[in-house]
Amino acid sequence: MYRYDEFDERFVRERVAQFRDQVARRLDGSLTEEEFKPLRLRNGVYLQLHAYMLRIAVPYGTLSGRQLRQLALIAERYDRGYGHFTTRQNIQFNWPKLRDVPAILDLLADVEMHCIQTSGNCIRNVTADHFAGVAADEVEDPRPTAELIRQWSTNHPEFCYLPRKFKVAVTGAEEDRAAIGVHDVGLRLLRHPETGALGYRVLVGGGLGRTPIVGKVVREFLPKAELLAYLEAVMRVYNAEGRRDNKYKARVKILVHELGEEEFARRVEAEFAQLDGPSINADPEEVARIAAYFAPPAYESLPARSARLEAAKATNPALAGFVTTNVFPHRVPGYAAVTVSLKLIGGAPGDATAEQMRAVADLAERYSFDELRVSHHQNLVLPHVRQDDLPAVFAALAAAGLATANVGLVTDIIACPGLDYCALATARSIPIAQSVAERFRDPVRQQEIGPLNIKISGCINACGHHHVGHIGILGLEKNGIENYQITLGGDASEKTALGERLGPGIAAEEVPEAIERLVEVYLAARGAGESFIDTTRRIGLEPFKAAFQSFARKEVQDAAA
């Protein structure tokens, strides 16, 4: 994984010292909140519903055990004993006191972490496939590309004050596990069909929020060496022409939509042609230096199938179920990637206690070459575990309350913090996730239903990615009451699709039964081997709409009676 060099260390420490002075001036009244706001946002500090919130960058979702252990320390010392992992592969602390934030930033700097560009109108934390370097369908590990973009974009003088925030995601695999289609820029590493050379398919203008749009392909193949100059061209067009008069129309997706994808691509190509590419693109030696930090660990030569694991599964049904749902095939024989679900039934999706963070850090150091990942599904991943060690890893996770075997299933729900924390939220998300998970808590039933992604947002800003959930839930306020809209058919994979609303909003207590009705339609209609989203695509939305609207009408009638 990437390690700071001398520049990073000096830059981050200087930034901490600057912010310590800014915080002191805010606390003594020398700075007003209006003056302080842009300064705190540049350092990842938000003012939430009840307290400040600190968002910490986890570039492309990769952490070491030491870093996770430091996050556990911060959770205990300066928060309420837990942290919240987000869909941006970051972690948030919801209760820090402003006076303590500089001390937290110092602790982060001690382990090569920071909060820079986790907020504000800049290029945000670059995300990637959480199985990067592991998956067999990968042409190249995307993390060196993500790190190159991180270095290029950090405090880029031309792009520190963009019209709005800007998010980049990278994948190197055929299966899109990074949701590149709903990012401002999505990059997919691939080989040229004729020459075999490595390059990128470039998508621009994806995003969710109040105006959900799927990104458009502006370059089918960009040679790998030309990446930074091309991104520079994209950013220059956006920075010059993006809307600044209306923040709701300021994202690059609106510019692409208003210009049209062909005209936007033409302007980017024109800008690209005028740039001095050699002065912008990274030197090959620098690219190689960065890539070396992501060299594969020292794997052992192992059999493709572990006799020890198979024997343990035969006598331990819980282990067998865990392996079925939470273990991902590794490209190296004898190894596996383990997803640690942060979706305990009754818990808040994405939350982990300090004790749990330490437990996962211990496992990463002992069993996964001191490496772990944060997924945009709000879970953690141990990417390099020997199959022989899976029984021991499972036992340790069970002891820490982290062995929930539900990855990709109906209770593996993505949810934003919602009205429990967020000042922008119009409805709660966490209690809805908890009630739905409770409804489907039976592990046997979850397996019967199969893969099903439910995503919940507490407002139209869509931090829970509800637009691309197989089932999406959007919480809004209606006449002073929380009201939930249900969408169907969304997909964050390489088949990116936006869900369609099924009918009128419903009350919070009605949501679990509504999801039940949709699942019943699927189970009655599915073909052999079909998942929920497969059946939805085959039969269309009408059967689901009919079931949902019938349920919604009945609830209205019952309430009136």
C-alpha positions in Angstrom: 0.0 0.0 0.0 1.1 3.6 -0.4 3.5 5.1 2.2 4.0 8.8 2.8 7.2 10.4 1.5 8.9 13.4 3.0 6.6 15.8 1.1 3.4 14.2 2.4 4.6 14.2 6.0 5.6 17.9 5.9 2.5 19.0 4.0 0.1 17.2 6.4 1.8 18.4 9.6 1.8 22.0 8.3 -1.9 21.7 7.5 -2.6 20.4 11.0 -0.7 23.4 12.5 -2.7 25.8 10.4 -6.0 24.3 11.4 -5.1 24.3 15.1 -4.7 28.0 14.9 -7.9 28.4 13.0 -9.8 26.3 15.6 -8.3 28.4 18.4 -9.5 31.6 16.7 -13.0 30.2 16.2 -13.2 29.2 19.8 -12.1 32.6 21.1 -14.5 34.3 18.7 -11.9 35.8 16.4 -13.5 33.9 13.5 -17.3 33.8 13.0 -18.9 30.5 11.9 -19.4 32.0 8.4 -15.6 32.7 8.2 -14.7 29.4 9.8 -16.9 27.2 7.6 -14.7 27.1 4.5 -11.7 26.4 6.6 -13.2 23.5 8.6 -14.6 22.0 5.4 -11.2 21.9 3.9 -10.2 19.8 6.8 -13.1 17.4 6.8 -15.1 19.0 9.6 -18.9 19.2 9.1 -21.5 20.7 11.4 -24.1 18.1 11.8 -27.5 18.0 13.4 -26.2 17.6 17.0 -22.5 18.0 16.8 -19.5 18.4 14.6 -18.6 15.4 12.3 -15.1 14.5 11.2 -14.6 12.7 7.9 -11.3 10.9 7.5 -9.9 9.9 4.1 -9.2 6.3 3.3 -7.7 6.5 -0.2 -9.2 3.7 -2.4 -10.3 2.0 0.8 -7.0 0.6 1.8 -5.8 0.5 5.4 -3.2 -1.2 7.6 -3.8 -2.8 10.9 -1.9 0.1 12.6 -4.1 2.6 10.9 -7.3 0.9 11.9 -6.0 0.6 15.5 -5.4 4.3 15.6 -9.0 4.9 14.4 -10.1 2.7 17.3 -8.1 4.9 19.7 -9.7 8.1 18.3 -13.1 6.5 18.6 -12.5 5.8 22.3 -10.7 9.0 23.3 -12.6 11.6 21.3 -15.9 10.1 20.2 -18.4 7.7 21.7 -16.5 4.5 21.1 -17.4 3.8 17.5 -16.9 5.0 13.9 -19.1 4.9 10.8 -17.7 3.6 7.5 -19.2 5.2 4.5 -20.1 4.5 0.8 -17.0 6.6 -0.1 -14.7 4.1 1.6 -14.1 6.7 4.3 -14.7 6.7 8.0 -16.7 9.4 10.0 -16.7 10.2 13.6 -20.0 11.8 14.6 -19.3 13.3 18.0 -15.9 14.9 18.2 -15.6 18.3 20.1 -14.2 21.0 17.9 -11.4 21.8 20.4 -10.2 18.2 20.0 -10.1 18.0 16.2 -6.4 19.3 15.9 -5.3 16.5 18.3 -7.2 14.0 16.2 -5.5 15.2 13.1 -2.1 14.8 14.8 -3.0 11.3 15.7 -4.0 10.6 12.1 -0.8 12.1 10.8 1.2 9.7 13.0 -0.2 6.8 10.9 -0.1 8.6 7.5 -3.8 9.6 7.4 -5.6 12.9 7.1 -8.9 14.5 6.3 -7.8 16.6 3.4 -10.3 16.9 0.5 -13.0 14.8 2.2 -15.3 17.8 1.9 -15.5 21.1 -0.1 -15.7 21.8 -3.8 -12.6 19.9 -4.8 -11.6 16.5 -6.1 -12.7 14.1 -3.2 -11.2 10.9 -1.9 -10.6 8.6 -4.9 -12.3 5.2 -4.6 -11.7 1.8 -6.1 -12.8 -1.8 -6.2 -12.4 -3.2 -2.7 -11.1 -6.5 -4.3 -8.4 -4.6 -6.2 -5.3 -6.8 -6.7 -7.3 -9.9 -5.7 -10.0 -10.5 -8.3 -9.4 -12.9 -11.1 -11.4 -10.7 -13.6 -8.9 -7.8 -13.2 -6.6 -6.7 -15.9 -4.6 -4.6 -13.5 -4.7 -3.4 -9.9 -6.5 0.0 -10.1 -5.0 1.3 -6.9 -1.7 2.6 -8.4 -4.0 4.6 -10.8 -6.1 5.8 -7.8 -2.9 6.8 -5.9 -1.5 8.7 -9.0 -4.8 10.6 -9.2 -4.7 11.3 -5.4 -1.2 12.8 -5.7 -2.1 14.8 -8.8 -5.3 16.2 -7.4 -4.2 17.0 -3.8 -4.2 20.7 -3.5 -4.1 21.1 -7.3 -4.1 24.9 -7.5 -6.5 25.1 -10.4 -9.1 22.8 -8.9 -9.3 23.7 -5.2 -12.5 25.8 -5.8 -14.5 23.9 -8.3 -18.2 24.7 -9.0 -19.1 21.7 -6.8 -17.5 18.6 -5.3 -16.0 16.1 -7.8 -15.7 12.3 -7.3 -13.5 9.8 -9.1 -13.8 6.0 -9.0 -11.5 3.4 -10.7 -11.8 -0.3 -11.4 -9.6 -2.7 -13.3 -12.1 -5.5 -13.5 -14.9 -6.6 -15.9 -17.4 -6.7 -13.0 -17.8 -3.1 -11.7 -17.5 -3.2 -7.9 -16.6 0.5 -7.7 -19.8 1.9 -9.1 -17.9 3.9 -11.8 -21.1 4.7 -13.7 -22.4 7.0 -11.0 -19.3 9.1 -10.4 -18.3 12.4 -11.9 -15.4 10.5 -13.5 -15.3 6.7 -13.7 -12.3 4.9 -15.1 -12.1 1.3 -16.2 -8.7 -0.2 -16.9 -8.9 -2.4 -20.0 -6.8 -3.7 -22.9 -7.1 -2.3 -26.4 -8.9 -4.9 -28.5 -6.3 -4.8 -31.3 -2.9 -3.9 -29.7 -3.4 -5.3 -26.2 -2.1 -2.1 -24.7 -3.5 -1.0 -21.3 -5.6 2.1 -21.1 -8.9 3.4 -19.8 -12.5 3.7 -20.7 -13.5 7.2 -19.4 -17.0 8.0 -18.2 -17.9 11.5 -17.2 -21.1 13.0 -15.7 -22.5 10.2 -13.5 -24.0 11.0 -10.1 -26.9 10.6 -7.8 -28.6 13.2 -5.6 -31.6 15.2 -6.7 -30.7 14.7 -10.4 -29.5 11.1 -10.8 -27.7 10.5 -14.1 -25.6 7.6 -15.4 -22.1 8.6 -16.7 -21.4 8.9 -20.4 -18.5 7.3 -22.2 -16.4 10.2 -23.5 -13.3 8.1 -24.5 -13.6 4.4 -25.3 -9.8 4.0 -25.0 -7.3 6.4 -23.4 -3.7 5.3 -23.5 -2.6 4.7 -19.9 0.3 7.2 -20.1 -2.0 10.1 -21.0 -4.3 9.8 -18.0 -3.4 12.9 -16.1 -3.4 15.3 -19.1 -6.8 13.9 -20.1 -8.2 14.4 -16.6 -6.7 17.9 -16.6 -8.7 18.6 -19.8 -11.9 17.3 -18.2 -11.4 19.4 -15.1 -10.6 22.5 -17.1 -13.7 22.3 -19.1 -15.8 21.7 -16.0 -14.1 24.4 -14.0 -14.5 27.0 -16.8 -18.1 26.1 -17.8 -19.8 24.5 -14.8 -22.7 26.4 -13.3 -21.8 28.6 -10.3 -25.0 30.4 -10.0 -27.0 27.5 -8.7 -25.4 24.8 -6.6 -28.1 22.3 -7.5 -27.0 22.6 -11.2 -23.3 22.9 -10.5 -22.2 19.2 -10.8 -20.4 18.1 -14.0 -23.3 15.8 -14.8 -25.5 18.9 -15.4 -22.9 20.4 -17.7 -22.6 17.1 -19.7 -26.4 16.9 -19.9 -26.9 20.5 -21.0 -24.1 20.4 -23.6 -24.8 16.9 -24.7 -22.2 14.1 -24.4 -20.8 14.6 -27.9 -20.3 18.3 -27.5 -18.8 17.9 -24.0 -16.4 15.2 -25.3 -15.5 17.5 -28.2 -14.6 20.4 -25.9 -12.5 18.0 -23.7 -10.6 16.7 -26.7 -10.0 20.3 -27.9 -8.6 21.2 -24.5 -6.6 18.0 -24.3 -5.0 18.8 -27.7 -3.8 22.2 -26.5 -2.2 20.9 -23.3 1.5 20.1 -23.0 0.9 16.5 -22.1 4.5 15.6 -21.2 4.6 18.3 -18.5 1.4 17.0 -16.9 1.5 13.2 -17.3 3.5 11.3 -14.7 7.1 10.3 -15.5 7.2 6.5 -16.1 9.7 6.2 -13.3 7.3 7.8 -10.9 4.5 5.6 -12.1 6.7 2.6 -11.5 7.7 3.9 -8.1 4.0 4.2 -7.1 3.1 0.8 -8.5 5.9 -0.8 -6.5 4.0 0.1 -3.3 1.2 -2.2 -4.5 3.3 -5.2 -5.3 1.6 -8.5 -4.3 2.5 -9.8 -0.9 4.7 -12.9 -0.5 2.1 -15.6 -1.1 2.8 -19.2 -0.4 2.4 -21.9 -3.0 -0.7 -23.7 -1.8 -3.3 -26.1 -3.2 -6.3 -24.5 -4.8 -8.5 -26.3 -2.3 -7.9 -26.5 1.4 -8.6 -29.9 3.0 -8.5 -28.3 6.4 -11.2 -25.8 5.5 -13.4 -28.5 4.0 -13.1 -30.6 7.1 -14.0 -27.7 9.3 -17.0 -26.8 7.2 -18.3 -30.4 7.4 -18.5 -30.1 11.2 -19.4 -26.4 11.5 -22.5 -25.3 9.6 -22.1 -21.7 10.7 -18.6 -21.6 9.2 -19.9 -23.2 6.0 -22.6 -20.5 5.7 -20.1 -17.8 6.4 -17.8 -19.1 3.6 -20.7 -19.2 1.2 -21.7 -15.6 1.7 -18.7 -13.7 3.0 -15.7 -15.3 1.2 -14.7 -14.1 -2.3 -12.4 -16.2 -4.6 -8.8 -15.0 -4.8 -6.8 -15.0 -7.9 -4.0 -16.8 -6.1 -4.6 -20.5 -5.4 -5.2 -21.4 -1.7 -6.2 -17.8 -0.7 -9.5 -16.0 -0.3 -10.8 -12.5 0.5 -13.0 -12.3 3.5 -15.7 -9.6 3.8 -16.4 -8.6 7.4 -20.0 -7.5 7.5 -20.8 -4.4 9.5 -24.5 -5.2 9.2 -25.3 -7.0 12.4 -29.1 -7.4 12.8 -30.2 -4.6 15.0 -27.1 -2.5 14.4 -26.5 0.7 12.5 -25.1 -0.2 9.0 -21.5 0.7 8.6 -20.8 1.2 12.3 -17.9 -0.5 14.1 -16.9 -0.2 17.8 -13.3 0.5 18.8 -13.1 -3.1 20.1 -14.3 -4.4 16.7 -11.8 -2.3 14.9 -9.0 -3.6 17.0 -10.2 -7.2 16.4 -10.1 -6.7 12.6 -6.7 -4.9 12.8 -5.4 -8.0 14.7 -6.8 -10.3 12.0 -5.3 -8.2 9.2 -1.9 -8.3 10.8 -2.0 -12.0 11.6 -3.8 -13.4 8.5 -3.9 -10.8 5.7 -0.4 -9.4 5.3 -1.4 -6.4 7.4 -3.9 -5.1 4.9 -7.6 -4.5 4.9 -10.1 -2.6 2.8 -13.2 -0.5 3.3 -15.9 -1.3 0.7 -18.5 1.1 -0.7 -21.0 -1.3 0.8 -19.9 -0.1 4.2 -18.2 -3.4 5.1 -14.5 -4.3 5.7 -12.4 -6.7 3.7 -9.4 -8.9 4.7 -8.1 -9.4 1.1 -5.4 -12.0 1.5 -6.4 -14.9 3.8 -5.1 -18.4 3.4 -8.0 -20.8 3.0 -6.4 -22.9 5.8 -6.8 -19.9 8.1 -10.5 -19.3 7.4 -11.8 -21.3 10.4 -9.6 -19.3 12.8 -10.6 -16.0 11.2 -14.3 -17.0 11.5 -13.9 -17.9 15.1 -12.2 -14.6 15.9 -14.8 -12.6 14.0 -17.6 -14.5 15.9 -16.0 -13.6 19.2 -16.0 -9.9 18.2 -19.6 -10.0 17.0 -18.5 -9.6 13.4 -19.4 -13.0 11.8 -22.8 -12.0 10.4 -23.1 -14.2 7.2 -25.1 -11.8 5.0 -22.9 -10.2 2.4 -24.9 -9.3 -0.7 -28.1 -10.5 0.9 -31.3 -8.7 1.9 -29.9 -7.6 5.3 -26.6 -6.3 4.0 -28.3 -2.9 3.7 -26.5 0.3 2.8 -27.8 3.3 4.8 -26.7 6.9 5.3 -26.7 8.3 8.9 -30.0 10.1 8.1 -32.0 12.3 10.5 -30.3 10.7 13.5 -27.2 12.7 12.7 -27.3 14.7 9.5 -28.5 18.3 9.3 -29.5 17.8 5.6 -31.6 14.7 6.2 -35.4 14.9 6.1 -36.1 11.4 7.5 -34.4 8.6 9.4 -32.4 5.9 7.6 -30.9 3.8 10.4 -34.2 2.7 12.1 -35.6 1.8 8.6 -32.6 -0.4 7.9 -32.9 -2.0 11.3 -36.6 -2.8 10.9 -36.1 -4.3 7.4 -33.2 -6.4 8.6 -35.2 -7.6 11.5 -38.0 -8.6 9.2 -35.6 -10.8 7.2 -33.3 -11.9 10.0 -33.8 -15.6 9.3 -30.5 -16.8 7.7 -32.3 -19.6 5.8 -34.8 -17.2 4.3 -32.0 -14.8 3.3 -30.3 -17.6 1.4 -33.6 -18.5 -0.2 -34.1 -14.9 -1.4 -30.5 -14.7 -2.7 -28.6 -11.6 -3.7 -30.6 -8.4 -3.1 -29.2 -5.0 -2.6 -31.3 -2.6 -0.5 -30.0 1.0 -0.2 -31.5 3.7 2.0 -31.1 7.5 1.9 -32.6 10.0 4.4 -32.8 12.8 1.9 -32.5 13.5 -1.8 -28.7 13.9 -1.6 -28.6 10.1 -1.9 -25.6 9.4 0.3 -27.1 5.9 0.7 -27.1 5.4 -3.1 -30.8 4.5 -3.1 -31.1 5.3 -6.8 -28.9 2.2 -7.7 -30.4 -0.2 -5.1 -32.2 -3.2 -6.4 -34.7 -1.8 -4.0 -34.1 1.8 -3.1 -35.7 3.6 -0.1 -35.8 7.4 0.0 -36.9 9.1 3.2 -38.6 12.5 2.9 -40.7 14.8 5.1 -44.4 15.2 4.1 -46.6 17.4 6.2 -44.3 17.0 9.2 -44.3 13.2 8.9 -41.5 10.9 7.6 -42.5 9.5 4.3 -40.6 6.8 2.3 -40.6 6.4 -1.5 -39.6 2.9 -2.8 -37.8 2.5 -6.1 -37.0 -0.7 -8.0 -34.5 -1.9 -10.6 -31.5 0.1 -9.7 -28.0 -1.4 -10.2 -24.5 -0.1 -9.4 -22.7 -2.7 -11.4 -21.4 -2.7 -14.9 -25.1 -2.7 -15.9 -25.6 0.6 -14.2 -29.3 1.5 -13.9 -31.4 3.9 -12.0 -34.4 2.6 -10.0 -38.0 3.6 -10.9 -40.4 4.8 -8.3 -43.2 2.3 -7.6 -45.9 4.6 -6.3 -46.8 7.0 -3.4 -44.7 7.3 -0.3 -45.5 5.2 2.7 -45.0 5.6 6.5 -41.9 4.3 8.2 -43.7 1.4 9.9 -45.0 0.2 6.6 -41.6 -0.2 4.9 -40.8 -3.7 6.0 -44.1 -5.1 4.9 -43.8 -3.3 1.5 -40.4 -4.9 1.0 -41.9 -8.2 1.9 -44.6 -7.8 -0.8 -41.9 -7.1 -3.4 -39.9 -10.1 -2.4 -43.0 -12.3 -2.6 -43.5 -11.1 -6.2 -39.9 -12.0 -7.0 -40.1 -15.5 -5.4 -43.3 -16.3 -7.3 -41.9 -15.2 -10.6 -38.2 -16.1 -10.6 -36.8 -18.5 -13.0 -34.1 -21.1 -12.3 -31.0 -19.5 -10.9 -32.4 -16.0 -11.2 -31.5 -13.3 -8.7 -33.9 -10.5 -7.7 -32.5 -8.0 -10.2 -32.5 -10.7 -13.0 -36.2 -11.4 -12.5 -36.9 -7.6 -12.3 -35.3 -7.1 -15.7 -37.1 -10.1 -17.2 -40.7 -9.4 -16.0 -40.5 -5.7 -15.8 -41.7 -3.4 -13.0 -45.5 -3.7 -13.5 -46.0 -6.8 -11.3 -44.1 -5.1 -8.6 -45.9 -1.9 -9.0 -49.3 -3.6 -8.8 -48.3 -5.4 -5.6 -46.9 -2.2 -4.0 -49.7 0.1 -5.0 -52.3 -2.4 -3.8 -50.5 -2.5 -0.5 -50.2 1.3 -0.3 -53.9 1.8 -1.0 -54.9 -0.7 1.6 -52.7 1.0 4.2 -54.3 4.4 3.4 -57.8 2.8 3.7 -56.9 1.2 7.0 -55.6 4.5 8.3 -58.7 6.3 7.2 -60.9 3.7 8.9 
